Amino acid sequence: MLTELGCLTRRARLWKLVTDGTDWIVITEPAHLTYFANFIPSPFVFNSQNAGGILILGRDGSAIMIADNVQEPFLKAAFATERVMPLWYRCVESAGLRTELLVGTALERIARCAGSSFGYEAASAPAALVDGVRAARPGVQLADVGPLVHQLRRAKEPDEVAALRNSLCAATAALVAAMREIRPGMTEFDAYRLVQRVAGETAGRHVLVYGDFVSGPRCEQGGGPPSSRVIQAGDLVLLDFSVVIDRYRGDFCNTFVCGARATDRQRELYDACVAAMAAGEQRLRAETRCRDVHAAVRQALADRKLAEFFPHHAGHGIGLGHPEPPFIVPESSETLAAGDVVTLEPGVYLPGVAGMRFERNYLITKTGYESLSDHPIQIDAT
């Protein structure tokens, strides 16, 4: 759960970026309703299915949160100066179109907002909402603030970092359990169910788990969803997953041998990946070009004649999305900034030999970084 201070700070930062005289900003992207107002409909209950919300922010500090009556628990938890809750469904009479009601209610409330300049998220705003504002206010000025919001999201506030730590805590417990309990004869589905169960038990609530759950030759492909493949003794098991809690998620990975000790060749590849991660970590600080971080990771693998077997990005941003800016890739135009939360994930995939990847999460600071993930990075399960 985000804090009221965090939401207020993010709104203030947004208004500093909007310098064109805009009077109001209409937020419709679901992730940004969380980001600015802590409006978090649970995906595990009936209330939120096919639902939406709209947040109207005023330059004067007002925040009007709109959601229908079935979402009342989420609306009450949102940080807003005004909550508008139209009646959609009472389990008594038939219900109308949910989105139509939401848009209509928003237009009614916008009609009472003084001003002639509105910001909105062009990529997510319903067309009926945009058309309705234009029809009701001839000559209105509309500006897309979507790119500004995405720019804003890179620098994480303390409550966001806390949310990421919460995600990573549940994920770490799940990984430790997986390394301890996965045995030959289990399937990849079994591994996924184990991770899902322990992550939820650690978090004390429903969580969403997604990622790569592969073993044996499937590791050589870099990843994939779990399958019914039976894990054999001596197989590598690659677990690269995220635990999503209140829309925020970390993203880490470890690869380990099941039911045996690593071979000399597997340990050589593991050592190369660890060295590549350390080389990337040495470049993690504000004002460093992302392409230079990628180059450091790749060079460490090149020194061991493994660069050609490293086909993907060296890392990326993480938070409300996955992946999100900045992107640690060879042609990146981005520079690390204080407040970024990024991953490093070197991997090598040799056909017919082995495939493995290791990944941590970092908070970028002005002088370096703080590691947010302390999960095991080890090739032997014990």
C-alpha positions in Angstrom: 0.0 0.0 0.0 1.3 3.4 -0.9 1.2 6.4 1.5 -0.7 9.6 1.3 2.5 11.6 1.5 3.9 9.6 -1.4 0.8 10.2 -3.5 0.8 13.9 -2.7 4.5 14.1 -3.6 4.0 12.5 -6.9 1.1 14.8 -7.8 3.3 17.8 -6.9 6.1 16.5 -9.1 3.6 16.1 -11.9 2.4 19.7 -11.7 6.0 20.9 -11.8 6.4 19.2 -15.1 3.1 20.6 -16.5 4.1 24.2 -17.2 1.6 25.0 -20.0 -1.2 26.5 -17.9 -3.1 23.3 -17.6 -5.9 23.6 -15.0 -6.8 20.0 -14.5 -5.4 16.5 -15.3 -7.6 13.5 -15.9 -5.9 10.2 -15.0 -7.4 7.0 -16.5 -4.5 4.5 -16.7 -5.2 1.9 -14.0 -1.6 1.8 -12.8 -1.5 5.6 -12.5 -4.7 5.6 -10.3 -2.6 3.5 -7.9 0.5 5.8 -8.4 -1.3 9.0 -7.7 -4.1 8.0 -5.4 -3.5 4.5 -3.9 -6.6 3.2 -5.8 -5.9 -0.5 -6.0 -8.7 -2.8 -7.1 -7.9 -6.4 -6.2 -7.8 -8.6 -9.3 -8.8 -11.6 -7.1 -12.4 -10.5 -6.3 -15.6 -9.9 -8.2 -15.7 -6.2 -7.4 -13.0 -5.2 -9.9 -13.9 -7.3 -12.9 -14.4 -5.1 -16.0 -14.2 -2.1 -13.8 -12.3 1.2 -14.0 -11.8 4.5 -12.2 -11.0 8.1 -13.1 -9.0 10.5 -11.1 -9.3 14.3 -11.7 -6.4 16.3 -10.3 -6.6 20.1 -9.9 -3.6 22.5 -9.8 -5.1 23.7 -6.5 -4.3 20.3 -4.9 -7.8 18.8 -5.3 -8.1 15.1 -6.2 -11.4 13.8 -7.3 -11.6 10.0 -7.4 -14.5 8.4 -9.3 -15.4 4.7 -9.1 -18.8 2.9 -8.9 -20.4 1.5 -5.8 -19.2 -2.1 -6.3 -15.6 -0.8 -5.9 -16.4 1.0 -2.6 -13.7 -0.7 -0.6 -11.0 0.4 -3.0 -12.5 3.9 -3.3 -12.5 4.3 0.5 -8.8 3.4 0.6 -7.8 5.9 -2.0 -6.3 9.2 -1.1 -8.6 11.9 -2.5 -10.1 15.2 -1.4 -13.4 14.1 -3.0 -14.8 10.7 -3.7 -17.6 10.2 -6.3 -19.4 6.8 -6.2 -22.2 6.4 -8.8 -24.6 3.5 -8.3 -24.0 0.7 -10.8 -25.2 -2.6 -9.3 -26.9 -3.7 -6.1 -27.7 -7.3 -6.9 -31.3 -6.3 -7.0 -31.9 -4.9 -10.5 -30.1 -5.3 -13.8 -27.0 -3.2 -14.3 -26.2 -0.9 -17.2 -22.9 -0.5 -19.0 -20.2 0.1 -16.4 -17.7 2.1 -18.5 -20.5 4.3 -19.8 -21.6 5.1 -16.2 -18.0 5.9 -15.3 -17.4 8.3 -18.2 -20.8 10.0 -17.8 -20.1 10.6 -14.1 -16.7 12.0 -14.9 -18.1 14.4 -17.5 -20.7 15.6 -15.0 -18.0 16.3 -12.4 -15.6 17.9 -15.0 -18.4 20.3 -16.0 -18.1 21.9 -12.5 -14.3 22.3 -12.9 -13.4 25.9 -13.6 -10.8 26.3 -16.4 -10.4 25.7 -20.1 -7.2 23.6 -20.2 -7.1 19.9 -19.4 -4.4 17.3 -19.4 -5.2 13.7 -20.1 -3.6 10.4 -20.9 -4.1 9.9 -24.6 -3.1 6.2 -24.6 -5.7 5.2 -22.0 -8.5 7.8 -21.9 -11.8 6.5 -23.3 -12.7 8.2 -26.6 -16.2 9.0 -25.1 -14.5 11.0 -22.3 -12.3 13.0 -24.6 -15.2 13.7 -27.1 -17.5 14.6 -24.2 -15.1 17.2 -22.9 -14.6 18.7 -26.3 -18.4 18.8 -26.9 -19.2 20.4 -23.6 -16.4 23.0 -23.7 -15.9 24.5 -27.2 -12.3 25.7 -27.6 -11.0 23.6 -24.7 -7.3 23.0 -24.7 -6.4 19.3 -24.3 -2.8 18.2 -23.8 -1.4 14.6 -23.5 0.4 14.3 -20.2 1.0 10.6 -20.6 4.7 10.9 -21.5 5.3 13.2 -18.5 3.7 10.6 -16.2 6.0 7.9 -17.6 9.0 10.2 -17.2 7.9 10.8 -13.6 7.7 7.1 -12.8 11.4 6.5 -13.0 12.3 8.2 -9.7 10.8 6.1 -7.0 9.5 7.7 -3.8 10.2 5.9 -0.5 6.7 4.3 -0.4 7.4 2.8 -3.8 10.7 1.4 -2.7 9.0 -0.1 0.4 6.4 -1.7 -1.9 9.2 -3.2 -4.0 11.0 -4.5 -0.9 7.7 -6.1 0.1 7.5 -7.9 -3.2 11.1 -9.0 -3.1 10.7 -10.3 0.5 7.9 -12.6 -0.6 9.8 -13.6 -3.7 13.0 -14.4 -1.7 11.1 -16.7 0.7 9.6 -18.5 -2.3 13.0 -18.9 -4.0 14.7 -20.2 -0.9 11.8 -22.7 -0.5 12.1 -23.8 -4.1 15.9 -24.4 -3.8 15.3 -26.4 -0.7 12.2 -28.4 -1.8 12.4 -29.0 -5.5 13.4 -32.6 -6.1 13.9 -34.9 -9.1 10.6 -36.2 -10.2 8.7 -32.9 -9.7 7.4 -31.0 -12.7 7.9 -27.4 -13.6 4.3 -26.9 -12.7 5.1 -28.2 -9.2 7.9 -25.7 -8.9 5.5 -22.9 -10.0 2.8 -23.9 -7.5 5.5 -24.1 -4.7 6.7 -20.6 -5.5 3.1 -19.3 -5.7 2.1 -20.8 -2.3 5.2 -19.7 -0.3 5.1 -16.1 -1.8 1.4 -15.8 -0.8 2.0 -17.2 2.7 4.9 -14.8 3.2 2.9 -11.8 2.0 -0.1 -12.9 4.0 -2.4 -12.4 1.1 -3.2 -13.3 -2.5 -0.3 -12.4 -4.9 0.2 -12.7 -8.6 3.3 -14.7 -9.6 4.6 -14.7 -13.2 7.9 -15.4 -14.9 10.2 -18.2 -16.2 10.0 -21.6 -14.7 12.1 -23.9 -16.8 14.5 -26.8 -16.4 17.0 -29.0 -18.2 17.3 -28.3 -21.9 14.5 -25.6 -21.7 17.0 -23.4 -19.8 19.0 -23.1 -23.0 16.1 -21.2 -24.5 16.4 -18.6 -21.8 13.0 -19.1 -20.2 9.3 -19.8 -20.6 6.2 -20.6 -18.6 6.1 -23.8 -16.5 5.3 -27.0 -18.3 4.6 -30.6 -17.3 8.3 -31.5 -17.9 9.6 -33.7 -15.2 12.8 -32.4 -13.6 15.7 -34.9 -13.6 18.6 -35.2 -11.3 21.4 -32.9 -12.4 19.1 -30.6 -14.3 19.5 -26.9 -14.1 16.4 -25.1 -12.8 16.0 -21.5 -13.9 13.5 -19.4 -11.9 13.1 -15.8 -13.0 9.9 -14.5 -11.5 8.1 -11.5 -10.1 5.6 -11.3 -7.2 3.1 -8.6 -7.8 1.6 -6.9 -4.7 -0.6 -3.8 -5.1 0.7 -3.5 -8.7 4.4 -3.2 -7.7 6.8 -6.0 -8.5 10.5 -6.8 -8.2 12.2 -9.1 -10.7 15.0 -11.5 -9.9 16.5 -14.8 -11.0 18.6 -17.7 -9.9 19.6 -20.9 -11.6 20.6 -24.0 -9.7 21.2 -27.7 -10.1 18.5 -30.1 -8.8 19.5 -33.2 -6.9 23.2 -33.0 -7.7 26.3 -30.7 -7.5 27.2 -28.5 -10.4 29.6 -29.8 -13.0 32.9 -28.1 -13.6 31.5 -26.6 -16.8 28.3 -25.4 -15.1 30.4 -23.7 -12.4 32.6 -22.0 -15.0 29.5 -20.5 -16.7 28.1 -19.5 -13.2 31.4 -17.8 -12.3 31.3 -15.9 -15.6 27.7 -14.7 -14.9 28.7 -13.6 -11.4 31.7 -11.7 -12.8 29.5 -10.0 -15.4 27.1 -8.9 -12.7 29.9 -7.5 -10.6 31.2 -5.6 -13.6 27.8 -4.1 -14.2 27.5 -3.2 -10.5 30.7 -1.2 -10.7 29.0 1.1 -13.2 25.7 1.6 -11.3 25.5 5.2 -10.3 23.6 8.3 -11.4 24.8 9.9 -14.6 26.2 6.7 -16.1 25.0 5.9 -19.6 22.9 2.7 -19.7 24.8 1.5 -22.8 28.0 1.7 -20.7 26.6 -0.6 -18.1 25.6 -3.0 -20.8 29.0 -2.9 -22.3 30.6 -3.7 -18.9 28.4 -6.7 -18.5 29.0 -7.9 -22.0 32.8 -7.3 -21.8 33.1 -9.5 -18.7 31.5 -12.3 -20.7 33.6 -11.5 -23.8 36.7 -11.9 -21.6 35.6 -15.5 -21.2 34.6 -16.0 -24.8 30.9 -16.1 -23.9 29.6 -12.9 -25.3 27.9 -14.5 -28.3 25.8 -16.6 -25.9 24.4 -13.6 -24.1 21.5 -12.5 -26.4 19.3 -10.2 -24.3 19.4 -7.0 -22.3 21.7 -6.6 -19.4 18.9 -5.1 -17.3 16.0 -2.7 -17.1 13.8 -0.6 -14.9 11.2 -2.2 -12.7 8.2 -1.0 -10.6 4.7 -0.7 -11.8 5.7 -2.2 -15.1 8.1 -4.9 -16.4 10.2 -4.0 -18.1 10.2 -0.2 -17.9 12.7 2.6 -18.4 15.6 2.8 -18.2 16.7 0.0 -20.6 20.3 -1.3 -20.2 20.9 -2.3 -23.8 23.7 -1.5 -26.3 21.9 1.2 -28.1 20.2 2.8 -25.1 19.8 6.6 -25.2 19.1 6.8 -21.5 21.3 7.7 -18.5 20.9 6.3 -15.0 19.4 8.7 -12.5 19.0 8.8 -8.7 15.8 7.1 -7.8 15.8 4.5 -10.6 15.2 0.9 -9.6 16.9 -1.4 -12.1 17.9 -5.0 -12.6 21.1 -6.6 -13.8 20.6 -10.0 -15.4 23.6 -11.6 -17.1 23.0 -15.0 -18.6 24.6 -17.5 -21.0 22.9 -20.1 -23.1 25.0 -22.7 -24.8 23.0 -25.1 -27.0 23.5 -28.7 -25.9 25.5 -27.6 -22.8 23.6 -25.4 -20.4 21.5 -22.2 -20.0 21.5 -20.0 -16.9 20.7 -16.5 -15.7 21.2 -14.5 -12.5 19.5 -11.2 -11.6 19.3 -8.7 -8.8 17.5 -5.4 -8.2 19.1 -2.1 -7.3 18.1 1.4 -6.2 20.3 3.9 -8.0 21.8 6.7 -5.8 23.9 9.7 -6.5 27.1 7.9 -5.5 26.3 4.3 -6.4 23.5 1.9 -5.6 21.7 0.0 -2.9 20.9 -3.6 -3.5 17.2 -4.3 -2.9 17.3 -8.1 -3.4 19.3 -10.4 -1.1 18.1 -13.7 -2.5 20.6 -16.6 -3.1 22.8 -16.3 -6.2 24.2 -19.8 -6.3 24.4 -22.7 -8.7 24.3 -25.4 -6.0 20.9 -25.6 -4.2 22.5 -26.3 -0.8 
